[in-house]
C-alpha cells in the first residue's frame, strides 16, 4: 500500500506507463525467482524528498518486476539494512503532480 505522500504519484498516467513498460521488459516475471510478477519495485525507494525526482520515480533503471512475496521480502531486507536514501535533494525542478496525479510543469 502506498504512503500518503506518494498516492498521487501512483495514480499518475506516467507511473502506469512506466510500470507497464517495466513489466513488459521483464516479461511479467519476477526478476528474483521467475514467478509471475505483479508488482514493480523502486530499487531506490520513494521518499518525501525524492517523490518529484523523475530520475528515481520514473526511471526504468531504478525499477524491477517482482512477485508479491519477493516484493515484501525486499522491503523487509531494506528495512533491516537501514534503507538507502536519495542524496540528491528535494525534487526535480520544474515539475509536480497535480491533484489528479498527473505530472505537470510548475
N, C-alpha and C positions, 0 to 999 in steps of 0.2 A: 504494500500500500504506500502511495506517495505521501510525503510530508506536505504540510500546508504551503510552504514557500515554493514548492515545485508543481503544484496541481495545475496551474495554468500552462506550464511548460508541457506536461504530459498530455494535456488536452489539445496541444497545438497541431496544426496540419504539418508543420515542419518536422516535428518529432515522429508523427505517424509515417511520413515518407521515409525518413532515415531508418526508423525501426523496421519497416518492411524491407528496405534495401539490405540491412544487415542480416535479417532472417534469410533472405534470398541468397545473399553472398555466402552464408554459412550452410546453405542448403537445408534450412529448417532443422538442423541437427545441433545438439549441444556440443560445443567445442571441447568439453571436458570428457564426456562419456559416450557421445554418439547417439543418445536417445533423442526423441523429438524435442525440439526447442520450443518453448512457449514464451520465453522472456528474453529481453535484451538488457544486458548489464553494462553500466558505466564502469570501466576499469578505474578511472579517477572519479570518485563519487561526486554527486551533485551536492553542493553546499550553498547556503545563502550568499556567500561571497563569490561564487562562480556560476550561478544559475544563468547569468546573462552572457557568459563566455561561450560562443558557439564552437570554439576550438575544443571545448570539453563536452558541451551538451549535445552537439550535432555532428561531431567528428567520428566517422566510421572507424578510424584507427583507435578510438577510445571505447569502442563498443564490441561486445561479443554476445553471441546467442547461447543461452543456457536453458536447460530444463529447470523446472521449479525447484527440484531437490538441490541441484548444484548451485542455483542462484542463492538459495537460503544458506547453503554451506559457505559460499563465497563471502556473503555478508558476515557470517559468524567468524570466519577466518580473518577478515579485515578488521572486525572489532577487536579480536584478540591481538592483532598486530599493531593496534593503535591507529589504523586507518590513515592512509596518505591524504594530505590536504593540498589543495591548489595553492601555489606560491605566487601566482600572477596578479593578485589583487581582486578588485571588486567585479567588474563586468566588462563585457565587450562594449566599447564606446560606440554610441550612436544607435543602439537597438534596445528594445524592451518588449515584453509580452503584454499585449493589451488584455482587457477584461474577458475577452473571448478565447484567449490562449494563442493568438496569432502573433508571430514575430514581426514587429513593425519598427521603422526608424524612429528615433526620438524627434 
